[in-house]
Amino acid sequence: MTNTEELKNEEKKSLSFVEQLVEKDLEEGKNAKRIQTRFPPEPNGYLHIGHAKAICMDFGVAEKYNGVCNLRFDDTNPSKEDTEYVDSILNDIKWLGFKWGNVYYASDYFQKLWDFAVWMIENGKAYVDEQTSEQIAEQKGTPTQAGVESPYRNRPVEESLELFRKMNTPEAEEGSMVLRAKLDMANPNMHFRDPIMYRIIHTPHHRTGTKWHAYPMYDFAHGQSDYFEGVTHSICTLEFVPHRPLYDKFIDELKVYEGEADNIHDFRPRQIEFNRLNLTYTVMSKRKLHALVDEHLVDGWDDPRMPTLCGMRRRGYSPESIRKFIDSIGYTKFDALNDMALLEAAVREDLNAKAIRVSAVVNPVKLVITNYPDGMTEEMEAINNPENEADGTHNITFSKNLWIEREDFMEDAPKKFFRMTPGKEVRLKNAYIVKCTGCTKDADGNIIEIQAEYDPTSKSGMEGANRKVKGTLHWVSVDHCKKAEVREYDRLFSIENPSADERDFRELINPDSLHVRKNCYVEDFAATKVAGEYLQFQRIGYFMADKNSTPDNLVFNKTVGLKDTWAKMTDKK
């Protein structure tokens, strides 16, 4: 085997199975070697990280093979859809870093779909059923038992046509009738047993208003929309595998309707399915996410605990970290539950390279440098990002009175406690080496102040700074900082896989998923940062200013800790 052949084989191995199928189609010259995909969200909620996986695949394939990915809103159910969701979807895709070709709506094709449905009725391929939804469901049968034909299945064509037109009037009662395809009630694939094509909905549509009262079902609209647009590869998730024969059947009929029967296997979309993205300790069901928002169990769709892209953005996740995570878990034909820790690891890795380092104290106790001159201040140089020299530096003010973390002091410390304790030295980051001399307590024995002395020769660059000191603490000056609220987040649900639990998902919500710290302090430089700027609070974790943060009311969301403390906690249980 030549080196070139070996290289090609290695490239093949690195391709996802979806990409391999696309390449096979290109090699065979299908669709004139043209690649066109689409991302088809229903505008009935906000996008979550599961959608991000589909976005990465749809747009990624088009980008890789010099094709185009269009955006199409599957807006066939006006009772659940809204322009608010359309706007949010557009924003989320942009934030992830993708560009679409054209924007389409399934509602663009309502007339074409209607005309096609009329043709199917006229050709004995569809009929109006006046049974209740319960009766229809009961007659469907089981995967091992054939269904029972509707008593309306063989009604005259003209009668079905008249009733179908009636379905599209304000007088038609919702649920009174549906249009069904006349396929095969004995087919082992339940989706083939005379599926519903149209139902009656009187809710005004966000684009077409009250023009329509009969709306196509997803299975009838989706494949046809793909065909109308010239989609070559309809990439979707595994739950649509049993829908694929119906997808292909409707396109077969459509090609006959359009006079393409002799060319039935060419220039048509191919449906390919991959595994969904599921994460531990959260849910992806739109119904459940809607309930969380509507019942005020979370702070809206962009609550930082939500798996929504807007929630992750507000929390401080970067789009690059989400894309890296999705790339790392890959695409398969088997559903799996992905560990939230893998996503957080990707976030840490990305933010480590781009986050600006600042000083903040979230659980403060006062430290007084007793031998530092009263009223004296110094500007200490702090590196913004050790991973990127181009990010430069900023100054942080040092003074006699400082705030440090309460956890960084122990009066009676064990041997391996390398932070502040009486008689031992620690280094104050970007400043001096200090030795703790004692502490002051209130009447209840709570420590209210710590005292220390500094070595004036130990400032960075001075001779005294070179001695070995094991502990380094962060700090902010009492008179040169800003008060802030810090919100720390835990898992939204208390069990690993809430979707698999038989209990009501509301019972599984983690009551400790949000911890708000009101009396925190951040250096003045940190107070200038706004939502969208990635920060690392030194020694604590990654943070971002909340969208509602103001200069007078600073609020920071904790994105993720510097280490995976959750795994350690669960190991101890």
C-alpha positions, 0 to 999 in steps of 0.5 A: 500500500502506498503512502497516499493510499494509507493517508486516504484510509486514515482520512476515511476512518476519521470521517463520521458515518454521515460524511462517509455516506455523503462522500459515497453519494458524491463519488456516484455523482448523485444530485449532480455532485451538489451538496445542500443541507438544511437545519429545520427547527420548529419555532416553538421554543428556544434551541438547546445543546441537542440542537447545537449538535444537529446544527454542527452536522448540518452546517458542517457537512455543507461547509466541508463539501463546498455546499450550502446549508439553508435554514427552514422553520417548520412552522406547521403548528401555529398553536405552539409557534411564535416569532419570539422563537424565530428571532432567538433561533437566528441569534443562536445559530449566529452565536455558534458561528454558522452562516446559512444560505437562505431562510425558508419557512414550511408555510412558504409551501402551504399552497403547494402542499395543499394542491399536492394533497388535493391531487392525492385525494383525486387519485384515490391516495388520500381520504377524509376521516371523521373519526375521533383521534382515539378511534383512529389510534385504537384502529392502528393495531400493534407492530405485530397485529395489523390495523383496522381500516377506517369506515371512511377509507373508501368514501367517494373522491368527491366527498373527500374533496368537499370535506377537505375544502371544508376543513380549511374553513372557520366553520370546521370544528377542530378534531372533527376530521383529518386527511389521511393517506391511503397506504397500508393498514397491515404494514409492520411499520406503524407510520405507514398505516394511513398516516394523518396528512392534515388536521384543523387548527384555528389558532392564527399563524405567525406568518399567514394569519387566518388564511389557513385552517387546515395545516399539514402534519410534519411527516407530510410537510417535511420531505416535500419541503426538502424536495421543493428546496433542492435538499440533497441530504436531510440529516436528522436524529434517530427517532426519525428512522421509522419515518424514513419509508414514509418520507421516501413514499411521499417524495415518490408520490410528489415526483409522480405528481410533478411528472418526474415518475421516469426520474423517480430515483434521481435528484431527491433528498436522502434522509440520514439519521444520527444519535441525539445529544443527551446530557446527564442531570438535565432534560432536552424535552421541549415540553419539560423545558416549557414547563420549567419556564412557564411554571417559573421553576427557572429564571426564563429560557436563558436561566444559566442552569438550562441546557438552552444555548441562550442559557449557556451563553448567559452562564459564560459558555463559549460557542467554541467550547460547545462545538469542541465538545460536540466534535469530541463525542462524535456522531453514531447510530446509537443513543447515549447519555453524555456526561456533563463533566465532558462539556465542562472540561471542554469549557475549561479548556477553551476559557483557559486560553481566552479568559481575562484573569481578575481578582475577586473574593466571594467569601470575604474576611478582612486582612490588615497588614499592620506594618504597612503605612496608613493611607499608602497605596501601590499599583501592582501589575497583573497579567490579564492572561498568561496564555496570551501575552497580547492580552496585556496587563492591568493595575490592581491597587494594594493597600493596608486593608484587604479582603481575602477568602475566609477559607484561606485562613485557619487558626489551627491548621494541619501540616499540609495547609499551605495558606494563611495561618499564624506564624507562616508566610504566604505570597499575596498574588502580584504583591508581597510576601506576608506573615500572619501574626494573629486574628480577632474574633467576635463574642461568638468566636467568629473570626472578623479580622486577620493580621499580618506583616509584610516584607517590603523587600518581597515585591515582585522583582525585588530580592526578597521575592525569590524565596520559596513560599508554598501558598499564594492567595488572591485579594482585593483592597477594601477601599479599591473594590466593588461589591458584587453578587455572585451566582453559583450553579449546580446541576439542575436535577438531582439524578443523573438521568431524569428523563428515564425516571418514572417520577414527575420531573418536577420532583427531581429538581435539585433544590440547591441548584442555585447559590447566591452570594450577596457580599462579594468583592471584585477589583475595580478592573473586573467591575468594568467587564460586561456580559460577553467577556470571559473572566477567570476569578483567580483560584476560583473559576470562570465567570461572566457578568450577567446580562442584568448586571449594572455598575451600581448592582454588579452580578456575576454568573459562575460558568464552571470551576477550575476543577471538576469538584462535582466528580469528587463530590459524587465519588464521596457519596 
